[in-house]
């Protein structure tokens, strides 16, 4: 069948199945098999090509980094190290207005660097930070916004699962992407912290001051535990940036270190078993997604579908700026419906050649794209991070409107950093310097 006709049929089928509520992994697998069969008309060829694509993914050692980093985050969370880290941040930021919100931002940033998964960060701090902020009289929308907004840092600060997947999709150095994401992630965390403190300073009712007698000083064990998280992150990222570890090796080092710290914290086999099972529930859908996405990419390549779509976009007569704006609009819209990994797997194989033709640096475009995708997770009316926080906070009276209202300033800060990376070449070059 003509590739143009196949493209139209497959695109319509893909949209229908996604809107119908099927898991995106199943959707990619179904449309890939049907599309490949329509191109060749032979089931044996279709199954063999799908088998080749799936096998190529599963035997790639780079993918070992994903389950290991997720497992590392689970050990940190289940052992209570994340809670200790929050207490330390809260203690040392006690002089700042809105210190609990600021502590949430920086605690979330560090925890996000451990897990690399924004939804995991949102769920954790919804349970840890929200009750504390409410106990001290913090405004609900202000507190919820700090949790949802700062959770988006999880996909930018390395070791980020999204950066690993992005690097695999465009066949680019994951180590360079980690370096590219580190500085923008820190800058964004600082901007979010400054916003929390400045707004609390201007409106005392949002974040009442905490009386001296209500101070909670971390114990010695909590200090060691929380600082151990920071030390482990520095070891993992430092070894990676210095060339001592590959991404997979750094993940193994981090996972091994988290096991040691978890044992010191008192975790025993029953707790490890729960952590391993929970991490498997996160990892299995991701690996299945990657496998079906490889089949989808194979189909796009065989039918020259990517070139057809690129020709269609180029036929619109848009400039490089217009193409970039179009990509951002698509990412923001998709972020209200499906998760970040699925968005990358669906769009980046098509968008990256267009961005490259427009003169984008691969590192800068990756950070720009991930910021846009993460902003989509906060975009009304269906931002996934907002729904995650709604489901995780131990307060059934919380409304989606409150969370969206509180998270909009963080959404705007993400757009500001995106614009800086895009329109200021000197900054973009600095942020993505990897030599």
C-alpha positions as CSV (number, residue, x, y, z in Angstrom):
1,X,0.0,0.0,0.0
2,X,1.1,3.6,-0.6
3,X,3.0,5.0,2.4
4,X,0.9,8.1,2.4
5,X,-2.3,6.1,2.7
6,X,-0.7,4.0,5.4
7,X,0.3,7.1,7.3
8,X,-3.2,8.5,7.3
9,X,-4.8,5.2,8.4
10,X,-2.2,4.6,11.1
11,X,-2.4,8.1,12.5
12,X,-6.2,7.9,12.7
13,X,-6.0,4.5,14.4
14,X,-3.3,5.8,16.9
15,X,-5.4,8.8,17.9
16,X,-8.5,6.7,18.2
17,X,-6.8,4.1,20.4
18,X,-5.2,6.7,22.7
19,X,-8.4,8.6,23.1
20,X,-10.2,5.2,23.8
21,X,-8.0,4.8,26.8
22,X,-5.7,1.9,25.7
23,X,-2.2,1.8,27.3
24,X,0.2,3.6,25.1
25,X,2.5,0.6,24.9
26,X,-0.3,-1.5,23.5
27,X,-1.2,1.2,21.1
28,X,2.3,1.5,19.7
29,X,2.6,-2.3,19.3
30,X,-0.8,-2.5,17.5
31,X,-0.3,0.3,15.1
32,X,3.3,-0.8,14.4
33,X,2.2,-4.4,13.5
34,X,-0.8,-3.2,11.4
35,X,1.3,-0.5,9.7
36,X,4.1,-2.9,8.8
37,X,1.7,-5.5,7.5
38,X,0.0,-2.8,5.3
39,X,3.4,-1.9,3.9
40,X,4.6,-5.4,3.0
41,X,1.4,-7.5,3.0
42,X,3.3,-10.5,4.6
43,X,2.7,-11.5,8.2
44,X,6.0,-13.4,8.4
45,X,8.0,-10.3,7.4
46,X,5.9,-8.2,9.8
47,X,6.6,-10.5,12.8
48,X,10.3,-10.9,12.0
49,X,10.8,-7.1,11.8
50,X,8.9,-6.6,15.1
51,X,11.1,-9.4,16.7
52,X,14.3,-7.7,15.5
53,X,13.3,-4.3,16.9
54,X,12.2,-5.8,20.3
55,X,15.3,-7.9,20.6
56,X,17.6,-5.0,19.8
57,X,16.1,-3.0,22.7
58,X,16.2,-5.7,25.3
59,X,19.8,-6.6,24.7
60,X,21.0,-3.0,24.8
61,X,23.1,-2.6,28.0
62,X,22.2,1.1,28.2
63,X,18.7,0.1,29.3
64,X,20.1,-1.5,32.5
65,X,20.4,2.1,33.8
66,X,16.6,2.6,34.0
67,X,15.7,-0.3,36.4
68,X,18.8,0.3,38.5
69,X,18.0,4.0,39.0
70,X,14.4,3.3,39.7
71,X,15.4,0.6,42.3
72,X,17.8,3.1,43.8
73,X,15.0,5.6,44.3
74,X,12.8,2.9,45.9
75,X,15.4,2.0,48.4
76,X,15.9,5.6,49.3
77,X,12.2,6.2,49.7
78,X,11.3,3.0,51.6
79,X,14.2,3.4,54.0
80,X,13.0,6.9,55.1
81,X,16.1,8.7,53.7
82,X,13.8,11.0,51.6
83,X,12.0,12.1,54.8
84,X,15.4,12.7,56.5
85,X,16.5,14.8,53.6
86,X,13.4,16.9,53.8
87,X,13.9,17.5,57.6
88,X,17.5,18.6,57.0
89,X,16.5,21.0,54.2
90,X,13.7,22.4,56.5
91,X,16.1,22.9,59.4
92,X,18.8,24.7,57.5
93,X,16.3,27.0,55.6
94,X,14.6,28.0,58.9
95,X,15.5,31.7,58.4
96,X,13.7,32.0,55.1
97,X,10.0,33.0,54.7
98,X,8.0,30.0,53.5
99,X,10.8,27.8,54.5
100,X,8.7,24.6,54.4
101,X,7.8,25.3,50.7
102,X,11.4,26.1,49.9
103,X,12.5,22.9,51.7
104,X,10.0,21.0,49.6
105,X,11.4,22.5,46.4
106,X,15.1,21.6,47.3
107,X,14.2,18.3,48.9
108,X,12.1,17.4,45.8
109,X,15.0,18.5,43.6
110,X,17.5,16.1,45.3
111,X,15.0,13.3,45.6
112,X,14.1,13.8,42.0
113,X,17.8,13.4,41.1
114,X,17.7,10.1,42.9
115,X,14.5,8.7,41.4
116,X,14.6,10.4,38.0
117,X,10.8,10.1,37.9
118,X,8.6,13.1,38.5
119,X,5.5,11.2,39.4
120,X,7.4,9.3,42.1
121,X,8.6,12.6,43.6
122,X,5.1,14.1,43.5
123,X,3.7,11.1,45.4
124,X,6.5,11.1,48.0
125,X,6.3,14.8,48.8
126,X,2.5,14.8,48.8
127,X,2.7,12.5,51.7
128,X,5.8,14.0,53.4
129,X,5.5,17.8,52.9
130,X,1.8,18.5,52.6
131,X,0.8,17.4,56.1
132,X,3.8,19.4,57.6
133,X,2.9,22.6,55.7
134,X,-0.8,22.3,56.7
135,X,0.1,21.6,60.3
136,X,1.9,25.0,60.4
137,X,-1.0,26.9,58.7
138,X,0.3,27.1,55.2
139,X,-2.2,28.1,52.5
140,X,-3.4,24.9,50.7
141,X,-3.0,26.1,47.1
142,X,0.5,27.5,47.9
143,X,1.6,24.2,49.5
144,X,0.2,22.0,46.8
145,X,1.7,24.2,44.1
146,X,5.1,23.8,45.6
147,X,4.8,20.0,45.6
148,X,3.4,19.7,42.1
149,X,5.6,22.4,40.5
150,X,8.9,21.1,42.0
151,X,8.2,17.5,41.2
152,X,8.8,18.4,37.5
153,X,12.5,18.8,38.4
154,X,12.6,15.0,38.5
155,X,12.9,14.7,34.7
156,X,15.6,17.3,34.3
157,X,18.1,16.8,37.0
158,X,20.2,13.7,36.3
159,X,20.1,10.8,36.5
160,X,16.8,11.3,34.7
161,X,15.0,8.4,33.1
162,X,13.7,10.8,30.4
163,X,17.2,11.9,29.5
164,X,18.3,8.3,29.2
165,X,15.4,7.5,26.9
166,X,15.9,10.7,24.9
167,X,19.5,9.8,24.4
168,X,18.6,6.3,23.2
169,X,16.0,7.6,20.8
170,X,18.3,10.1,19.0
171,X,21.4,7.9,19.6
172,X,23.2,10.6,21.5
173,X,25.6,10.5,24.5
174,X,23.6,10.1,27.7
175,X,26.5,11.4,29.7
176,X,26.4,14.7,27.7
177,X,22.6,14.9,28.2
178,X,23.1,14.5,32.0
179,X,25.6,17.3,31.9
180,X,23.3,19.4,29.9
181,X,20.4,18.9,32.3
182,X,22.3,19.5,35.5
183,X,22.8,23.3,35.4
184,X,19.3,24.2,34.0
185,X,17.9,21.9,36.6
186,X,19.7,23.7,39.4
187,X,18.8,27.1,38.0
188,X,15.1,26.1,37.8
189,X,15.2,24.8,41.4
190,X,16.7,28.1,42.6
191,X,14.1,30.1,40.7
192,X,11.3,28.0,42.3
193,X,12.8,28.4,45.7
194,X,13.2,32.2,45.3
195,X,9.5,32.4,44.2
196,X,8.3,30.4,47.2
197,X,10.3,32.6,49.6
198,X,9.5,35.9,47.9
199,X,5.8,35.2,47.8
200,X,5.7,34.1,51.4
201,X,7.6,37.2,52.3
202,X,5.0,39.5,50.6
203,X,2.0,37.7,52.0
204,X,2.5,36.4,55.5
205,X,-0.8,34.6,55.5
206,X,0.4,32.1,52.9
207,X,3.1,30.8,55.1
208,X,2.9,31.8,58.8
209,X,6.2,31.9,60.7
210,X,7.0,28.9,62.9
211,X,7.5,29.5,66.6
212,X,10.9,28.8,68.0
213,X,9.5,26.1,70.3
214,X,8.0,24.3,67.3
215,X,11.4,23.8,65.7
216,X,12.2,20.2,64.8
217,X,16.0,19.7,64.8
218,X,17.1,16.6,62.9
219,X,18.8,13.9,65.0
220,X,22.3,12.8,64.3
221,X,21.1,9.6,62.5
222,X,18.7,11.7,60.3
223,X,21.6,14.0,59.5
224,X,23.8,11.1,58.4
225,X,21.0,9.6,56.4
226,X,19.9,12.7,54.6
227,X,23.5,13.8,53.8
228,X,24.1,10.2,52.7
229,X,21.6,10.8,49.9
230,X,23.5,13.9,48.8
231,X,26.9,12.1,49.0
232,X,25.5,9.2,46.9
233,X,24.2,11.5,44.2
234,X,27.6,13.3,44.0
235,X,29.3,10.0,43.7
236,X,27.1,8.8,40.9
237,X,27.1,12.0,39.0
238,X,30.7,12.8,39.7
239,X,31.9,9.4,38.5
240,X,29.7,9.8,35.4
241,X,30.9,13.3,34.5
242,X,34.6,12.4,35.2
243,X,34.3,9.4,32.9
244,X,34.8,6.8,35.6
245,X,31.4,5.2,35.0
246,X,29.2,4.6,32.1
247,X,25.5,5.4,32.7
248,X,24.8,1.8,33.4
249,X,27.7,1.5,35.8
250,X,26.8,4.7,37.6
251,X,23.3,3.3,38.1
252,X,24.8,0.1,39.5
253,X,27.0,2.1,41.9
254,X,24.1,4.2,43.0
255,X,21.9,1.2,43.5
256,X,24.6,-0.6,45.5
257,X,25.2,2.5,47.7
258,X,21.5,2.9,48.3
259,X,21.3,-0.7,49.6
260,X,24.2,0.0,52.0
261,X,22.5,3.1,53.4
262,X,19.1,1.4,53.5
263,X,20.6,-1.4,55.7
264,X,22.2,1.2,58.0
265,X,18.7,2.8,58.3
266,X,17.3,-0.5,59.4
267,X,15.7,-1.9,56.2
268,X,15.5,-5.7,56.2
269,X,14.5,-8.3,53.7
270,X,10.7,-7.8,53.9
271,X,11.2,-4.1,53.2
272,X,13.6,-4.8,50.4
273,X,11.1,-7.2,48.9
274,X,8.4,-4.5,48.9
275,X,10.8,-2.0,47.3
276,X,11.8,-4.5,44.6
277,X,8.2,-5.4,43.8
278,X,7.2,-1.7,43.7
279,X,10.2,-0.8,41.4
280,X,9.1,-3.7,39.1
281,X,5.7,-2.2,38.8
282,X,7.4,1.0,37.6
283,X,10.0,-0.6,35.4
284,X,7.9,-3.2,33.6
285,X,5.6,-0.7,31.8
286,X,8.6,1.4,30.9
287,X,10.5,-1.5,29.3
288,X,7.4,-2.6,27.5
289,X,6.9,0.9,26.2
290,X,10.5,1.0,25.0
291,X,10.1,-2.4,23.2
292,X,6.9,-1.3,21.4
293,X,8.4,2.1,20.7
294,X,11.3,0.4,18.9
295,X,8.7,-1.5,16.8
296,X,7.0,1.9,16.1
297,X,10.3,3.5,15.1
298,X,11.1,0.5,12.8
299,X,7.7,1.0,11.1
300,X,8.4,4.7,10.7
301,X,11.7,4.0,9.1
302,X,10.6,1.2,6.8
303,X,7.7,3.3,5.4
304,X,9.7,6.5,5.2
305,X,6.9,7.9,7.4
306,X,9.2,10.3,9.2
307,X,10.2,11.9,6.0
308,X,6.6,12.2,4.9
309,X,5.6,13.9,8.1
310,X,8.6,16.2,7.9
311,X,7.7,17.1,4.3
312,X,4.2,17.9,5.4
313,X,5.4,20.2,8.2
314,X,8.0,21.9,5.9
315,X,5.1,22.3,3.4
316,X,3.4,24.6,5.8
317,X,6.2,27.2,5.1
318,X,7.0,27.7,8.7
319,X,10.3,29.2,9.8
320,X,12.6,27.5,12.3
321,X,10.9,29.5,15.0
322,X,7.5,28.5,13.7
323,X,8.4,24.8,13.7
324,X,9.7,25.1,17.3
325,X,6.5,26.8,18.5
326,X,4.5,24.0,16.8
327,X,6.5,21.3,18.6
328,X,6.0,23.1,21.9
329,X,2.2,23.4,21.4
330,X,2.0,19.6,20.5
331,X,4.1,18.7,23.6
332,X,2.0,20.8,25.9
333,X,-1.2,19.3,24.5
334,X,0.1,15.8,24.7
335,X,1.3,16.4,28.3
336,X,-2.4,16.8,29.4
337,X,-3.2,13.3,28.1
338,X,-0.3,10.9,28.3
339,X,3.0,10.4,30.3
340,X,6.4,11.9,29.4
341,X,8.0,8.7,28.3
342,X,5.2,8.0,25.8
343,X,5.4,11.6,24.5
344,X,9.2,11.2,23.8
345,X,8.8,7.9,22.1
346,X,6.0,9.2,19.9
347,X,7.4,12.6,18.9
348,X,11.2,12.8,19.2
349,X,11.9,10.5,16.3
350,X,10.0,12.9,14.1
351,X,10.8,16.2,15.8
352,X,14.6,15.8,16.2
353,X,15.4,15.9,12.4
354,X,13.3,19.0,12.1
355,X,15.0,20.6,15.1
356,X,18.4,19.6,13.7
357,X,17.6,21.2,10.4
358,X,16.6,24.4,12.3
359,X,20.1,24.5,13.9
360,X,19.3,23.1,17.3
361,X,22.2,21.7,19.4
362,X,21.2,18.1,20.4
363,X,21.8,18.8,24.1
364,X,20.0,22.1,24.2
365,X,17.0,20.7,22.3
366,X,16.8,17.7,24.7
367,X,16.6,20.0,27.7
368,X,14.2,22.4,25.9
369,X,11.9,19.5,24.9
370,X,11.9,17.9,28.3
371,X,11.0,21.2,29.9
372,X,8.1,21.6,27.4
373,X,6.9,18.0,28.1
374,X,7.1,18.5,31.9
375,X,5.2,21.8,31.6
376,X,2.6,19.8,29.8
377,X,2.2,17.6,32.9
378,X,1.1,20.8,34.8
379,X,-1.1,22.2,32.0
380,X,-4.9,22.4,32.7
381,X,-7.2,20.7,32.5
382,X,-5.6,17.2,32.6
383,X,-2.0,17.7,33.9
384,X,-0.9,14.3,35.0
385,X,1.3,15.6,37.9
386,X,-1.7,17.5,39.2
387,X,-3.8,14.4,39.3
388,X,-1.0,12.5,40.9
389,X,-0.8,15.0,43.8
390,X,-4.6,15.0,44.1
391,X,-4.6,11.3,44.5
392,X,-1.6,11.2,46.9
393,X,-2.2,13.9,49.4
394,X,-3.8,12.7,52.6
395,X,-6.7,15.2,52.4
396,X,-9.8,14.3,50.4
397,X,-11.1,17.9,50.4
398,X,-8.2,19.1,48.2
399,X,-9.5,20.2,44.7
400,X,-7.8,20.1,41.3
401,X,-8.5,23.8,41.0
402,X,-6.4,24.5,44.0
403,X,-3.5,22.5,42.7
404,X,-3.6,24.0,39.2
405,X,-3.8,27.5,40.7
406,X,-0.8,26.9,42.9
407,X,1.3,25.2,40.2
408,X,0.8,27.9,37.4
409,X,3.8,30.0,38.6
410,X,6.1,27.0,38.4
411,X,4.7,26.3,34.9
412,X,5.6,29.9,33.9
413,X,9.1,29.5,35.4
414,X,9.7,26.4,33.3
415,X,8.6,28.4,30.2
416,X,11.1,31.2,31.2
417,X,14.0,28.7,31.3
418,X,12.8,27.2,28.0
419,X,12.9,30.7,26.4
420,X,16.4,31.4,27.7
421,X,17.7,28.2,26.3
422,X,16.0,28.9,23.0
423,X,16.6,32.6,22.3
424,X,19.9,33.2,24.0
425,X,22.6,31.2,22.2
426,X,25.4,32.1,24.6
427,X,23.3,30.7,27.5
428,X,22.3,27.7,25.6
429,X,25.9,26.9,24.7
430,X,27.0,27.4,28.3
431,X,24.2,25.2,29.7
432,X,25.0,22.4,27.3
433,X,28.8,22.6,27.3
434,X,30.1,19.1,27.7
435,X,33.7,19.3,27.1
